[in-house]
Amino acid sequence: MKTEIHTLRMWLIFENERSLIVADAAKNARREFCLPRSLIDRMTKFPKPDEPLTYRPIEFTLPGWKVESAGLWEFVVS
C-alpha cells in the first residue's frame, strides 16, 4: 500500500537535526507544531520577510496520516 504524500506551506520557527517547529502564521502564531524530520522528504525554505519578529516561510512534504493526525489539512497545497 502506497502512502499518500502532501505538500504543506507553513512558517518555520526553529529547526535542528531531528525536528522542525512550525507555525500557522508569519508572526503572532496561534498554533505551533513540532514535526519529526524523519517524516519530511522534501523541504524548501524561502527568504525571510524583512519585518522584525517574522518567521521564515517554508514548503515541505508529509505523509497523509501525519497531516490527518496533526490536523494540518488547512496548510496542504497539493
C-alpha positions, 0 to 999 in steps of 0.5 A: 500500500502506497502512502499518500504524500502532501505538500504543506506551506507553513512558517518555520520557527526553529529547526535542528537535526531531528525536528522542525517547529512550525507555525500557522502564521508569519508572526503572532502564531496561534498554533505551533507544531513540532514535526519529526524530520524523519517524516519530511522528504522534501523541504524548501525554505524561502527568504525571510520577510524583512519585518522584525519578529517574522518567521521564515516561510517554508514548503515541505512534504508529509505523509497523509496520516501525519497531516490527518493526525496533526490536523494540518489539512488547512496548510496542504497545497497539493 
